[in-house]
Amino acid sequence: MSIKVAYWPGCVSRGFTPELHGSMAAVAPKLDIELIQLDRANCCGAGVIAEHNQELVDSLNARTFALAQGVEGAVGMMNICSTCQGAQSECQERLDADTAYRQHINEHLEPEGLAYEKNSAWWNKNFLWLLVEDIGIDALRERVVRPLTGLRVAPFYGCYIVRPQSRLGYDERPERDLYLEQVIEAIGATPVDYAGKHKCCGFPLITMNRTTSLRQAGRHIADAIDADADCMVTPCPLCHLNLDLQQPDAAKYVERDLGLPVLHFPQLVGLALGIEPKELGMNKHVVKTGDVQRKIAELAAA
């Protein structure tokens, strides 16, 4: 049975990491997910706008929620960015908690005929959450045509979908901080345990303290390498920027060679579903993914 969702790809996936947006588009049909893209939706604010103007960021996200609620037949809204998930969950919590405030925010949406309605049955989920909770690990396992047996994958969640748990639905879904490992195992690969998988990548600090930011990123990558990972995977494009785009500079701050490929979450799933690396945009990373591609090719030939 297919799942129809209002789809918010986020700004970064269409700008800095277009391979993420492209890989999600390639993976969705394989999982019977129908994506109705919200082309006119707003930036989530990424936590930055909220520091300066809470009413503005709540209005921007309420507008996106209202557009998503207007998609006929959609069961909810899906994003592919941990940062979007965290920022939007924070806004939704404020909007749902106070009827008068929600009505005030909706006044800003009236010129477009929009309004965000509190509805306990409506949800906004990262693709990782949707895959595990609405498609299911067993259904995913049945769709795998190229098991990634022998590939050692270090999960990196991004802090926006693991903290604060009270806002992110952990009361009802306490295993959300284990989902990456569950998916990695379901597609035949081996999850690698290391200290940094639930920690911050350092991206929020990059413009204020570059040394601390890249030292954080470099330390996580080094820990994953020391745990014998072949690659890292993350559901957050902002984490991907710090862990992949900035990895050559991060190596200088931890004073060692790195060179660990960092995959977007849909790319890893897509490989197991039989999609070719080029179609998933794996040739567009700063740290080359050739070793991962060769290992997968060897698995296919074995």
Secondary structure, DSSP 8 states (H G I E B T S, - for coil): --EEEEEE--HHHHTT-HHHHHHHHHHGGGGTEEEEE-TT-----TTHHHHH-HHHHHHHHHHHHHHHHTSTT--SEEES-HHHHHHHHHHHHHHHH-HHHHHHHHHHHGGGT------TT--EEEHHHHIIIII-HHHHHHH-SS--TT-EEEE---GGGTSSTTTTTTTT-TTGGGHHHHHHHHTT-EE---TTTTS--SGGGTTT-HHHHHHHHHHHHHHHHHTT-SEEEES-HHHHIIIIITHHHHHHHHTS-----EEEHHHHHHHHTT--TTTTTTTS-SS--HHHHHHHHHHHH-
